[in-house]
C-alpha cells in the first residue's frame, strides 16, 4: 500500500508519516482527513482499497507520477 501510493503520487505528497498504533489500530489520513480506519470499519483494508480511496480524495485531475519507458 505504501509503495503504491509513494510510487504513483510522490509528486503531490509533501509528507508521508507512518505512526504505530495500539491494538492493531490502522488509519490513513490525508490532510488530517481520515480516508480509511480499521477501527471504524472493523476490518483490514482490501488490496488496492487505500490507493483507490487516496485517488478519490485527491481527485481525477491528479495524474500518477510519469515514469520513463
CHARMM-style PDB file with segment names, atoms N, HN, CA, C and O in Angstrom:
ATOM      1  N   UNK     1       0.824  -1.191   0.000  1.00  0.00      PROA
ATOM      2  CA  UNK     1       0.000   0.000   0.000  1.00  0.00      PROA
ATOM      3  C   UNK     1       0.866   1.251   0.000  1.00  0.00      PROA
ATOM      4  O   UNK     1       0.663   2.146  -0.821  1.00  0.00      PROA
ATOM      5  N   UNK     2       1.824   1.320   0.910  1.00  0.00      PROA
ATOM      6  HN  UNK     2       1.989   0.593   1.577  1.00  0.00      PROA
ATOM      7  CA  UNK     2       2.709   2.481   0.981  1.00  0.00      PROA
ATOM      8  C   UNK     2       3.462   2.660  -0.323  1.00  0.00      PROA
ATOM      9  O   UNK     2       3.553   3.768  -0.852  1.00  0.00      PROA
ATOM     10  N   UNK     3       3.999   1.564  -0.839  1.00  0.00      PROA
ATOM     11  HN  UNK     3       3.925   0.664  -0.409  1.00  0.00      PROA
ATOM     12  CA  UNK     3       4.770   1.614  -2.079  1.00  0.00      PROA
ATOM     13  C   UNK     3       3.925   2.116  -3.244  1.00  0.00      PROA
ATOM     14  O   UNK     3       4.388   2.937  -4.036  1.00  0.00      PROA
ATOM     15  N   UNK     4       2.693   1.631  -3.354  1.00  0.00      PROA
ATOM     16  HN  UNK     4       2.317   0.964  -2.711  1.00  0.00      PROA
ATOM     17  CA  UNK     4       1.809   2.060  -4.450  1.00  0.00      PROA
ATOM     18  C   UNK     4       1.543   3.564  -4.405  1.00  0.00      PROA
ATOM     19  O   UNK     4       1.601   4.242  -5.430  1.00  0.00      PROA
ATOM     20  N   UNK     5       1.259   4.067  -3.236  1.00  0.00      PROA
ATOM     21  HN  UNK     5       1.213   3.516  -2.403  1.00  0.00      PROA
ATOM     22  CA  UNK     5       0.954   5.499  -3.106  1.00  0.00      PROA
ATOM     23  C   UNK     5       2.193   6.340  -3.389  1.00  0.00      PROA
ATOM     24  O   UNK     5       2.122   7.313  -4.141  1.00  0.00      PROA
ATOM     25  N   UNK     6       3.326   5.975  -2.796  1.00  0.00      PROA
ATOM     26  HN  UNK     6       3.383   5.185  -2.185  1.00  0.00      PROA
ATOM     27  CA  UNK     6       4.540   6.769  -2.994  1.00  0.00      PROA
ATOM     28  C   UNK     6       5.062   6.681  -4.426  1.00  0.00      PROA
ATOM     29  O   UNK     6       5.534   7.680  -4.968  1.00  0.00      PROA
ATOM     30  N   UNK     7       4.987   5.525  -5.036  1.00  0.00      PROA
ATOM     31  HN  UNK     7       4.604   4.713  -4.595  1.00  0.00      PROA
ATOM     32  CA  UNK     7       5.453   5.365  -6.413  1.00  0.00      PROA
ATOM     33  C   UNK     7       4.602   6.173  -7.380  1.00  0.00      PROA
ATOM     34  O   UNK     7       5.128   6.819  -8.286  1.00  0.00      PROA
ATOM     35  N   UNK     8       3.303   6.138  -7.191  1.00  0.00      PROA
ATOM     36  HN  UNK     8       2.875   5.613  -6.455  1.00  0.00      PROA
ATOM     37  CA  UNK     8       2.392   6.780  -8.144  1.00  0.00      PROA
ATOM     38  C   UNK     8       2.093   8.249  -7.865  1.00  0.00      PROA
ATOM     39  O   UNK     8       1.700   8.985  -8.771  1.00  0.00      PROA
ATOM     40  N   UNK     9       2.275   8.680  -6.623  1.00  0.00      PROA
ATOM     41  HN  UNK     9       2.594   8.083  -5.887  1.00  0.00      PROA
ATOM     42  CA  UNK     9       1.870  10.051  -6.276  1.00  0.00      PROA
ATOM     43  C   UNK     9       2.933  10.820  -5.495  1.00  0.00      PROA
ATOM     44  O   UNK     9       2.610  11.734  -4.736  1.00  0.00      PROA
ATOM     45  N   UNK    10       4.193  10.451  -5.679  1.00  0.00      PROA
ATOM     46  HN  UNK    10       4.456   9.708  -6.296  1.00  0.00      PROA
ATOM     47  CA  UNK    10       5.289  11.137  -4.980  1.00  0.00      PROA
ATOM     48  C   UNK    10       5.356  12.621  -5.313  1.00  0.00      PROA
ATOM     49  O   UNK    10       5.843  13.413  -4.506  1.00  0.00      PROA
ATOM     50  N   UNK    11       4.884  13.001  -6.466  1.00  0.00      PROA
ATOM     51  HN  UNK    11       4.488  12.357  -7.122  1.00  0.00      PROA
ATOM     52  CA  UNK    11       4.950  14.397  -6.908  1.00  0.00      PROA
ATOM     53  C   UNK    11       3.923  15.298  -6.224  1.00  0.00      PROA
ATOM     54  O   UNK    11       4.009  16.521  -6.334  1.00  0.00      PROA
ATOM     55  N   UNK    12       2.958  14.714  -5.524  1.00  0.00      PROA
ATOM     56  HN  UNK    12       2.888  13.721  -5.435  1.00  0.00      PROA
ATOM     57  CA  UNK    12       1.949  15.528  -4.830  1.00  0.00      PROA
ATOM     58  C   UNK    12       1.972  15.329  -3.311  1.00  0.00      PROA
ATOM     59  O   UNK    12       1.168  15.926  -2.595  1.00  0.00      PROA
ATOM     60  N   UNK    13       2.885  14.496  -2.823  1.00  0.00      PROA
ATOM     61  HN  UNK    13       3.539  14.011  -3.404  1.00  0.00      PROA
ATOM     62  CA  UNK    13       2.965  14.210  -1.387  1.00  0.00      PROA
ATOM     63  C   UNK    13       4.087  15.039  -0.773  1.00  0.00      PROA
ATOM     64  O   UNK    13       5.251  14.916  -1.155  1.00  0.00      PROA
ATOM     65  N   UNK    14       3.720  15.874   0.172  1.00  0.00      PROA
ATOM     66  HN  UNK    14       2.774  15.974   0.482  1.00  0.00      PROA
ATOM     67  CA  UNK    14       4.692  16.709   0.873  1.00  0.00      PROA
ATOM     68  C   UNK    14       5.340  15.937   2.022  1.00  0.00      PROA
ATOM     69  O   UNK    14       6.551  16.019   2.229  1.00  0.00      PROA
ATOM     70  N   UNK    15       4.530  15.191   2.762  1.00  0.00      PROA
ATOM     71  HN  UNK    15       3.546  15.124   2.594  1.00  0.00      PROA
ATOM     72  CA  UNK    15       4.996  14.384   3.891  1.00  0.00      PROA
ATOM     73  C   UNK    15       4.267  13.060   3.886  1.00  0.00      PROA
ATOM     74  O   UNK    15       3.092  12.983   3.527  1.00  0.00      PROA
ATOM     75  N   UNK    16       4.978  12.010   4.292  1.00  0.00      PROA
ATOM     76  HN  UNK    16       5.933  12.073   4.584  1.00  0.00      PROA
ATOM     77  CA  UNK    16       4.373  10.691   4.447  1.00  0.00      PROA
ATOM     78  C   UNK    16       4.899  10.149   5.759  1.00  0.00      PROA
ATOM     79  O   UNK    16       6.088   9.851   5.880  1.00  0.00      PROA
ATOM     80  N   UNK    17       4.021  10.018   6.744  1.00  0.00      PROA
ATOM     81  HN  UNK    17       3.055  10.260   6.645  1.00  0.00      PROA
ATOM     82  CA  UNK    17       4.437   9.628   8.087  1.00  0.00      PROA
ATOM     83  C   UNK    17       3.727   8.338   8.490  1.00  0.00      PROA
ATOM     84  O   UNK    17       2.505   8.229   8.390  1.00  0.00      PROA
ATOM     85  N   UNK    18       4.514   7.364   8.947  1.00  0.00      PROA
ATOM     86  HN  UNK    18       5.507   7.453   9.029  1.00  0.00      PROA
ATOM     87  CA  UNK    18       3.946   6.130   9.487  1.00  0.00      PROA
ATOM     88  C   UNK    18       4.067   6.188  11.005  1.00  0.00      PROA
ATOM     89  O   UNK    18       5.155   6.386  11.545  1.00  0.00      PROA
ATOM     90  N   UNK    19       2.951   6.015  11.678  1.00  0.00      PROA
ATOM     91  HN  UNK    19       2.067   5.853  11.239  1.00  0.00      PROA
ATOM     92  CA  UNK    19       2.929   6.043  13.139  1.00  0.00      PROA
ATOM     93  C   UNK    19       2.312   4.740  13.622  1.00  0.00      PROA
ATOM     94  O   UNK    19       1.209   4.376  13.215  1.00  0.00      PROA
ATOM     95  N   UNK    20       3.022   4.051  14.480  1.00  0.00      PROA
ATOM     96  HN  UNK    20       3.918   4.346  14.811  1.00  0.00      PROA
ATOM     97  CA  UNK    20       2.484   2.805  15.005  1.00  0.00      PROA
ATOM     98  C   UNK    20       1.363   3.110  15.986  1.00  0.00      PROA
ATOM     99  O   UNK    20       1.411   4.089  16.731  1.00  0.00      PROA
ATOM    100  N   UNK    21       0.365   2.255  15.968  1.00  0.00      PROA
ATOM    101  HN  UNK    21       0.326   1.459  15.363  1.00  0.00      PROA
ATOM    102  CA  UNK    21      -0.777   2.450  16.853  1.00  0.00      PROA
ATOM    103  C   UNK    21      -0.882   1.321  17.859  1.00  0.00      PROA
ATOM    104  O   UNK    21      -0.103   0.369  17.828  1.00  0.00      PROA
ATOM    105  N   UNK    22      -1.835   1.435  18.732  1.00  0.00      PROA
ATOM    106  HN  UNK    22      -2.468   2.209  18.757  1.00  0.00      PROA
ATOM    107  CA  UNK    22      -2.068   0.417  19.748  1.00  0.00      PROA
ATOM    108  C   UNK    22      -3.153  -0.549  19.293  1.00  0.00      PROA
ATOM    109  O   UNK    22      -4.080  -0.170  18.577  1.00  0.00      PROA
ATOM    110  N   UNK    23      -3.024  -1.790  19.717  1.00  0.00      PROA
ATOM    111  HN  UNK    23      -2.271  -2.097  20.299  1.00  0.00      PROA
ATOM    112  CA  UNK    23      -4.049  -2.808  19.489  1.00  0.00      PROA
ATOM    113  C   UNK    23      -4.410  -2.957  18.019  1.00  0.00      PROA
ATOM    114  O   UNK    23      -5.575  -3.162  17.679  1.00  0.00      PROA
ATOM    115  N   UNK    24      -3.408  -2.853  17.143  1.00  0.00      PROA
ATOM    116  HN  UNK    24      -2.462  -2.686  17.419  1.00  0.00      PROA
ATOM    117  CA  UNK    24      -3.652  -3.060  15.721  1.00  0.00      PROA
ATOM    118  C   UNK    24      -4.370  -1.924  15.032  1.00  0.00      PROA
ATOM    119  O   UNK    24      -4.924  -2.112  13.949  1.00  0.00      PROA
ATOM    120  N   UNK    25      -4.374  -0.748  15.637  1.00  0.00      PROA
ATOM    121  HN  UNK    25      -3.925  -0.596  16.517  1.00  0.00      PROA
ATOM    122  CA  UNK    25      -5.031   0.402  15.013  1.00  0.00      PROA
ATOM    123  C   UNK    25      -4.352   0.708  13.687  1.00  0.00      PROA
ATOM    124  O   UNK    25      -3.129   0.630  13.575  1.00  0.00      PROA
ATOM    125  N   UNK    26      -5.146   1.053  12.692  1.00  0.00      PROA
ATOM    126  HN  UNK    26      -6.140   1.116  12.784  1.00  0.00      PROA
ATOM    127  CA  UNK    26      -4.613   1.394  11.373  1.00  0.00      PROA
ATOM    128  C   UNK    26      -5.513   2.448  10.760  1.00  0.00      PROA
ATOM    129  O   UNK    26      -6.669   2.182  10.431  1.00  0.00      PROA
ATOM    130  N   UNK    27      -4.973   3.641  10.612  1.00  0.00      PROA
ATOM    131  HN  UNK    27      -4.034   3.856  10.880  1.00  0.00      PROA
ATOM    132  CA  UNK    27      -5.718   4.726   9.984  1.00  0.00      PROA
ATOM    133  C   UNK    27      -4.850   5.357   8.913  1.00  0.00      PROA
ATOM    134  O   UNK    27      -3.630   5.448   9.055  1.00  0.00      PROA
ATOM    135  N   UNK    28      -5.488   5.787   7.851  1.00  0.00      PROA
ATOM    136  HN  UNK    28      -6.479   5.713   7.736  1.00  0.00      PROA
ATOM    137  CA  UNK    28      -4.803   6.527   6.798  1.00  0.00      PROA
ATOM    138  C   UNK    28      -5.457   7.895   6.733  1.00  0.00      PROA
ATOM    139  O   UNK    28      -6.667   8.019   6.541  1.00  0.00      PROA
ATOM    140  N   UNK    29      -4.626   8.924   6.898  1.00  0.00      PROA
ATOM    141  HN  UNK    29      -3.643   8.823   7.054  1.00  0.00      PROA
ATOM    142  CA  UNK    29      -5.126  10.295   6.857  1.00  0.00      PROA
ATOM    143  C   UNK    29      -4.452  11.044   5.718  1.00  0.00      PROA
ATOM    144  O   UNK    29      -3.280  10.819   5.413  1.00  0.00      PROA
ATOM    145  N   UNK    30      -5.208  11.933   5.097  1.00  0.00      PROA
ATOM    146  HN  UNK    30      -6.160  12.115   5.344  1.00  0.00      PROA
ATOM    147  CA  UNK    30      -4.682  12.857   4.099  1.00  0.00      PROA
ATOM    148  C   UNK    30      -5.143  14.241   4.535  1.00  0.00      PROA
ATOM    149  O   UNK    30      -6.341  14.496   4.661  1.00  0.00      PROA
ATOM    150  N   UNK    31      -4.184  15.127   4.762  1.00  0.00      PROA
ATOM    151  HN  UNK    31      -3.211  14.919   4.659  1.00  0.00      PROA
ATOM    152  CA  UNK    31      -4.519  16.478   5.239  1.00  0.00      PROA
ATOM    153  C   UNK    31      -5.424  16.441   6.475  1.00  0.00      PROA
ATOM    154  O   UNK    31      -6.372  17.219   6.583  1.00  0.00      PROA
ATOM    155  N   UNK    32      -5.128  15.547   7.383  1.00  0.00      PROA
ATOM    156  HN  UNK    32      -4.358  14.915   7.295  1.00  0.00      PROA
ATOM    157  CA  UNK    32      -5.885  15.362   8.631  1.00  0.00      PROA
ATOM    158  C   UNK    32      -7.283  14.780   8.442  1.00  0.00      PROA
ATOM    159  O   UNK    32      -8.030  14.665   9.414  1.00  0.00      PROA
ATOM    160  N   UNK    33      -7.653  14.414   7.230  1.00  0.00      PROA
ATOM    161  HN  UNK    33      -7.046  14.507   6.441  1.00  0.00      PROA
ATOM    162  CA  UNK    33      -8.934  13.742   6.976  1.00  0.00      PROA
ATOM    163  C   UNK    33      -8.694  12.236   6.932  1.00  0.00      PROA
ATOM    164  O   UNK    33      -7.828  11.771   6.190  1.00  0.00      PROA
ATOM    165  N   UNK    34      -9.441  11.477   7.710  1.00  0.00      PROA
ATOM    166  HN  UNK    34     -10.144  11.855   8.313  1.00  0.00      PROA
ATOM    167  CA  UNK    34      -9.304  10.020   7.715  1.00  0.00      PROA
ATOM    168  C   UNK    34      -9.965   9.469   6.455  1.00  0.00      PROA
ATOM    169  O   UNK    34     -11.155   9.678   6.221  1.00  0.00      PROA
ATOM    170  N   UNK    35      -9.166   8.753   5.637  1.00  0.00      PROA
ATOM    171  HN  UNK    35      -8.199   8.583   5.826  1.00  0.00      PROA
ATOM    172  CA  UNK    35      -9.747   8.140   4.436  1.00  0.00      PROA
ATOM    173  C   UNK    35      -9.947   6.638   4.622  1.00  0.00      PROA
ATOM    174  O   UNK    35     -10.698   6.015   3.871  1.00  0.00      PROA
ATOM    175  N   UNK    36      -9.271   6.047   5.630  1.00  0.00      PROA
ATOM    176  HN  UNK    36      -8.662   6.554   6.240  1.00  0.00      PROA
ATOM    177  CA  UNK    36      -9.510   4.648   5.981  1.00  0.00      PROA
ATOM    178  C   UNK    36      -9.227   4.470   7.458  1.00  0.00      PROA
ATOM    179  O   UNK    36      -8.230   4.976   7.973  1.00  0.00      PROA
ATOM    180  N   UNK    37     -10.113   3.741   8.147  1.00  0.00      PROA
ATOM    181  HN  UNK    37     -10.923   3.330   7.728  1.00  0.00      PROA
ATOM    182  CA  UNK    37      -9.920   3.430   9.558  1.00  0.00      PROA
ATOM    183  C   UNK    37     -10.323   1.984   9.815  1.00  0.00      PROA
ATOM    184  O   UNK    37     -11.490   1.616   9.681  1.00  0.00      PROA
ATOM    185  N   UNK    38      -9.338   1.171  10.186  1.00  0.00      PROA
ATOM    186  HN  UNK    38      -8.390   1.469  10.295  1.00  0.00      PROA
ATOM    187  CA  UNK    38      -9.617  -0.218  10.537  1.00  0.00      PROA
ATOM    188  C   UNK    38     -10.550  -0.281  11.746  1.00  0.00      PROA
ATOM    189  O   UNK    38     -11.443  -1.127  11.802  1.00  0.00      PROA
ATOM    190  N   UNK    39     -10.344   0.601  12.697  1.00  0.00      PROA
ATOM    191  HN  UNK    39      -9.619   1.287  12.652  1.00  0.00      PROA
ATOM    192  CA  UNK    39     -11.171   0.607  13.911  1.00  0.00      PROA
ATOM    193  C   UNK    39     -12.631   0.910  13.578  1.00  0.00      PROA
ATOM    194  O   UNK    39     -13.539   0.240  14.069  1.00  0.00      PROA
ATOM    195  N   UNK    40     -12.847   1.918  12.744  1.00  0.00      PROA
ATOM    196  HN  UNK    40     -12.109   2.462  12.345  1.00  0.00      PROA
ATOM    197  CA  UNK    40     -14.216   2.298  12.381  1.00  0.00      PROA
ATOM    198  C   UNK    40     -14.908   1.208  11.574  1.00  0.00      PROA
ATOM    199  O   UNK    40     -16.072   0.887  11.815  1.00  0.00      PROA
ATOM    200  N   UNK    41     -14.176   0.636  10.606  1.00  0.00      PROA
ATOM    201  HN  UNK    41     -13.231   0.896  10.411  1.00  0.00      PROA
ATOM    202  CA  UNK    41     -14.776  -0.367   9.722  1.00  0.00      PROA
ATOM    203  C   UNK    41     -14.752  -1.774  10.311  1.00  0.00      PROA
ATOM    204  O   UNK    41     -15.514  -2.641   9.881  1.00  0.00      PROA
ATOM    205  N   UNK    42     -13.878  -2.006  11.298  1.00  0.00      PROA
ATOM    206  HN  UNK    42     -13.260  -1.303  11.648  1.00  0.00      PROA
ATOM    207  CA  UNK    42     -13.782  -3.323  11.916  1.00  0.00      PROA
ATOM    208  C   UNK    42     -13.148  -4.369  11.021  1.00  0.00      PROA
ATOM    209  O   UNK    42     -13.423  -5.560  11.162  1.00  0.00      PROA
ATOM    210  N   UNK    43     -12.297  -3.929  10.095  1.00  0.00      PROA
ATOM    211  HN  UNK    43     -12.074  -2.961   9.981  1.00  0.00      PROA
ATOM    212  CA  UNK    43     -11.648  -4.867   9.171  1.00  0.00      PROA
ATOM    213  C   UNK    43     -10.384  -4.245   8.592  1.00  0.00      PROA
ATOM    214  O   UNK    43     -10.170  -3.035   8.656  1.00  0.00      PROA
ATOM    215  N   UNK    44      -9.552  -5.120   8.022  1.00  0.00      PROA
ATOM    216  HN  UNK    44      -9.726  -6.103   7.970  1.00  0.00      PROA
ATOM    217  CA  UNK    44      -8.362  -4.660   7.315  1.00  0.00      PROA
ATOM    218  C   UNK    44      -8.770  -4.111   5.952  1.00  0.00      PROA
ATOM    219  O   UNK    44      -9.844  -4.431   5.444  1.00  0.00      PROA
ATOM    220  N   UNK    45      -7.924  -3.298   5.375  1.00  0.00      PROA
ATOM    221  HN  UNK    45      -7.051  -3.037   5.788  1.00  0.00      PROA
ATOM    222  CA  UNK    45      -8.172  -2.781   4.026  1.00  0.00      PROA
ATOM    223  C   UNK    45      -8.024  -3.912   3.012  1.00  0.00      PROA
ATOM    224  O   UNK    45      -7.151  -4.770   3.145  1.00  0.00      PROA
ATOM    225  N   UNK    46      -8.873  -3.902   2.018  1.00  0.00      PROA
ATOM    226  HN  UNK    46      -9.582  -3.205   1.911  1.00  0.00      PROA
ATOM    227  CA  UNK    46      -8.768  -4.856   0.914  1.00  0.00      PROA
ATOM    228  C   UNK    46      -7.596  -4.438   0.025  1.00  0.00      PROA
ATOM    229  O   UNK    46      -7.212  -3.268   0.031  1.00  0.00      PROA
ATOM    230  N   UNK    47      -7.018  -5.374  -0.742  1.00  0.00      PROA
ATOM    231  HN  UNK    47      -7.330  -6.324  -0.747  1.00  0.00      PROA
ATOM    232  CA  UNK    47      -5.933  -4.994  -1.653  1.00  0.00      PROA
ATOM    233  C   UNK    47      -6.381  -3.869  -2.593  1.00  0.00      PROA
ATOM    234  O   UNK    47      -7.431  -3.962  -3.229  1.00  0.00      PROA
ATOM    235  N   UNK    48      -5.585  -2.824  -2.670  1.00  0.00      PROA
ATOM    236  HN  UNK    48      -4.732  -2.749  -2.153  1.00  0.00      PROA
ATOM    237  CA  UNK    48      -5.880  -1.695  -3.544  1.00  0.00      PROA
ATOM    238  C   UNK    48      -6.883  -0.695  -2.999  1.00  0.00      PROA
ATOM    239  O   UNK    48      -7.092   0.355  -3.606  1.00  0.00      PROA
ATOM    240  N   UNK    49      -7.506  -0.994  -1.873  1.00  0.00      PROA
ATOM    241  HN  UNK    49      -7.337  -1.847  -1.380  1.00  0.00      PROA
ATOM    242  CA  UNK    49      -8.554  -0.123  -1.336  1.00  0.00      PROA
ATOM    243  C   UNK    49      -8.021   1.241  -0.899  1.00  0.00      PROA
ATOM    244  O   UNK    49      -8.625   2.268  -1.208  1.00  0.00      PROA
ATOM    245  N   UNK    50      -6.904   1.259  -0.188  1.00  0.00      PROA
ATOM    246  HN  UNK    50      -6.414   0.424   0.063  1.00  0.00      PROA
ATOM    247  CA  UNK    50      -6.371   2.535   0.295  1.00  0.00      PROA
ATOM    248  C   UNK    50      -5.907   3.395  -0.880  1.00  0.00      PROA
ATOM    249  O   UNK    50      -6.123   4.607  -0.872  1.00  0.00      PROA
ATOM    250  N   UNK    51      -5.281   2.798  -1.879  1.00  0.00      PROA
ATOM    251  HN  UNK    51      -5.105   1.813  -1.885  1.00  0.00      PROA
ATOM    252  CA  UNK    51      -4.875   3.548  -3.070  1.00  0.00      PROA
ATOM    253  C   UNK    51      -6.098   4.134  -3.768  1.00  0.00      PROA
ATOM    254  O   UNK    51      -6.074   5.289  -4.193  1.00  0.00      PROA
ATOM    255  N   UNK    52      -7.156   3.355  -3.889  1.00  0.00      PROA
ATOM    256  HN  UNK    52      -7.175   2.416  -3.544  1.00  0.00      PROA
ATOM    257  CA  UNK    52      -8.394   3.838  -4.518  1.00  0.00      PROA
ATOM    258  C   UNK    52      -8.979   5.013  -3.732  1.00  0.00      PROA
ATOM    259  O   UNK    52      -9.391   6.013  -4.319  1.00  0.00      PROA
ATOM    260  N   UNK    53      -9.012   4.890  -2.414  1.00  0.00      PROA
ATOM    261  HN  UNK    53      -8.677   4.077  -1.937  1.00  0.00      PROA
ATOM    262  CA  UNK    53      -9.530   5.969  -1.573  1.00  0.00      PROA
ATOM    263  C   UNK    53      -8.661   7.223  -1.681  1.00  0.00      PROA
ATOM    264  O   UNK    53      -9.174   8.342  -1.685  1.00  0.00      PROA
ATOM    265  N   UNK    54      -7.347   7.029  -1.768  1.00  0.00      PROA
ATOM    266  HN  UNK    54      -6.930   6.120  -1.764  1.00  0.00      PROA
ATOM    267  CA  UNK    54      -6.435   8.159  -1.935  1.00  0.00      PROA
ATOM    268  C   UNK    54      -6.705   8.862  -3.265  1.00  0.00      PROA
ATOM    269  O   UNK    54      -6.767  10.090  -3.323  1.00  0.00      PROA
ATOM    270  N   UNK    55      -6.863   8.080  -4.330  1.00  0.00      PROA
ATOM    271  HN  UNK    55      -6.812   7.083  -4.283  1.00  0.00      PROA
ATOM    272  CA  UNK    55      -7.159   8.653  -5.652  1.00  0.00      PROA
ATOM    273  C   UNK    55      -8.472   9.432  -5.626  1.00  0.00      PROA
ATOM    274  O   UNK    55      -8.560  10.522  -6.193  1.00  0.00      PROA
ATOM    275  N   UNK    56      -9.481   8.883  -4.977  1.00  0.00      PROA
ATOM    276  HN  UNK    56      -9.410   7.998  -4.517  1.00  0.00      PROA
ATOM    277  CA  UNK    56     -10.768   9.577  -4.868  1.00  0.00      PROA
ATOM    278  C   UNK    56     -10.606  10.888  -4.103  1.00  0.00      PROA
ATOM    279  O   UNK    56     -11.219  11.898  -4.450  1.00  0.00      PROA
ATOM    280  N   UNK    57      -9.782  10.864  -3.068  1.00  0.00      PROA
ATOM    281  HN  UNK    57      -9.285  10.044  -2.786  1.00  0.00      PROA
ATOM    282  CA  UNK    57      -9.585  12.058  -2.244  1.00  0.00      PROA
ATOM    283  C   UNK    57      -8.900  13.172  -3.037  1.00  0.00      PROA
ATOM    284  O   UNK    57      -9.323  14.327  -2.979  1.00  0.00      PROA
ATOM    285  N   UNK    58      -7.849  12.830  -3.774  1.00  0.00      PROA
ATOM    286  HN  UNK    58      -7.506  11.892  -3.821  1.00  0.00      PROA
ATOM    287  CA  UNK    58      -7.098  13.870  -4.488  1.00  0.00      PROA
ATOM    288  C   UNK    58      -7.784  14.307  -5.774  1.00  0.00      PROA
ATOM    289  O   UNK    58      -7.491  15.381  -6.299  1.00  0.00      PROA
ATOM    290  N   UNK    59      -8.695  13.484  -6.285  1.00  0.00      PROA
ATOM    291  HN  UNK    59      -8.933  12.611  -5.859  1.00  0.00      PROA
ATOM    292  CA  UNK    59      -9.475  13.872  -7.453  1.00  0.00      PROA
ATOM    293  C   UNK    59      -8.893  13.385  -8.771  1.00  0.00      PROA
ATOM    294  O   UNK    59      -7.712  13.048  -8.859  1.00  0.00      PROA
ATOM    295  N   UNK    60      -9.737  13.353  -9.789  1.00  0.00      PROA
ATOM    296  HN  UNK    60     -10.696  13.627  -9.718  1.00  0.00      PROA
ATOM    297  CA  UNK    60      -9.342  12.788 -11.086  1.00  0.00      PROA
ATOM    298  C   UNK    60      -8.358  13.652 -11.875  1.00  0.00      PROA
ATOM    299  O   UNK    60      -7.758  13.169 -12.835  1.00  0.00      PROA
ATOM    300  N   UNK    61      -8.181  14.903 -11.495  1.00  0.00      PROA
ATOM    301  HN  UNK    61      -8.668  15.295 -10.715  1.00  0.00      PROA
ATOM    302  CA  UNK    61      -7.272  15.780 -12.240  1.00  0.00      PROA
ATOM    303  C   UNK    61      -5.799  15.523 -11.928  1.00  0.00      PROA
ATOM    304  O   UNK    61      -4.923  15.997 -12.651  1.00  0.00      PROA
ATOM    305  N   UNK    62      -5.520  14.781 -10.864  1.00  0.00      PROA
ATOM    306  HN  UNK    62      -6.232  14.397 -10.276  1.00  0.00      PROA
ATOM    307  CA  UNK    62      -4.134  14.496 -10.494  1.00  0.00      PROA
ATOM    308  C   UNK    62      -3.719  13.178 -11.141  1.00  0.00      PROA
ATOM    309  O   UNK    62      -4.208  12.105 -10.786  1.00  0.00      PROA
ATOM    310  N   UNK    63      -2.813  13.289 -12.092  1.00  0.00      PROA
ATOM    311  HN  UNK    63      -2.415  14.160 -12.381  1.00  0.00      PROA
ATOM    312  CA  UNK    63      -2.315  12.109 -12.808  1.00  0.00      PROA
ATOM    313  C   UNK    63      -1.222  11.425 -11.994  1.00  0.00      PROA
ATOM    314  O   UNK    63      -0.517  12.082 -11.228  1.00  0.00      PROA
ATOM    315  N   UNK    64      -1.075  10.096 -12.156  1.00  0.00      PROA
ATOM    316  HN  UNK    64      -1.647   9.562 -12.778  1.00  0.00      PROA
ATOM    317  CA  UNK    64       0.038   9.408 -11.499  1.00  0.00      PROA
ATOM    318  C   UNK    64       1.380   9.968 -11.972  1.00  0.00      PROA
ATOM    319  O   UNK    64       1.476  10.572 -13.040  1.00  0.00      PROA
ATOM    320  N   UNK    65       2.400   9.757 -11.165  1.00  0.00      PROA
ATOM    321  HN  UNK    65       2.323   9.266 -10.297  1.00  0.00      PROA
ATOM    322  CA  UNK    65       3.748  10.221 -11.474  1.00  0.00      PROA
ATOM    323  C   UNK    65       4.209   9.610 -12.790  1.00  0.00      PROA
ATOM    324  O   UNK    65       4.128   8.395 -12.972  1.00  0.00      PROA
ATOM    325  N   UNK    66       4.692  10.440 -13.706  1.00  0.00      PROA
ATOM    326  HN  UNK    66       4.758  11.427 -13.559  1.00  0.00      PROA
ATOM    327  CA  UNK    66       5.135   9.898 -15.002  1.00  0.00      PROA
ATOM    328  C   UNK    66       6.432   9.109 -14.849  1.00  0.00      PROA
ATOM    329  O   UNK    66       7.373   9.557 -14.193  1.00  0.00      PROA
ATOM    330  N   UNK    67       6.466   7.940 -15.458  1.00  0.00      PROA
ATOM    331  HN  UNK    67       5.702   7.576 -15.991  1.00  0.00      PROA
ATOM    332  CA  UNK    67       7.667   7.108 -15.438  1.00  0.00      PROA
ATOM    333  C   UNK    67       8.174   6.961 -16.862  1.00  0.00      PROA
ATOM    334  O   UNK    67       7.390   6.857 -17.806  1.00  0.00      PROA
ATOM    335  N   UNK    68       9.484   6.955 -17.007  1.00  0.00      PROA
ATOM    336  HN  UNK    68      10.121   7.039 -16.241  1.00  0.00      PROA
ATOM    337  CA  UNK    68      10.046   6.764 -18.348  1.00  0.00      PROA
ATOM    338  C   UNK    68       9.896   5.302 -18.746  1.00  0.00      PROA
ATOM    339  O   UNK    68       9.927   4.401 -17.908  1.00  0.00      PROA
ATOM    340  N   UNK    69       9.735   5.096 -20.031  1.00  0.00      PROA
ATOM    341  HN  UNK    69       9.709   5.828 -20.712  1.00  0.00      PROA
ATOM    342  CA  UNK    69       9.521   3.719 -20.525  1.00  0.00      PROA
ATOM    343  C   UNK    69      10.805   3.104 -20.995  1.00  0.00      PROA
ATOM    344  OT1 UNK    69      10.814   1.957 -21.440  1.00  0.00      PROA
TER     345      UNK     69
END
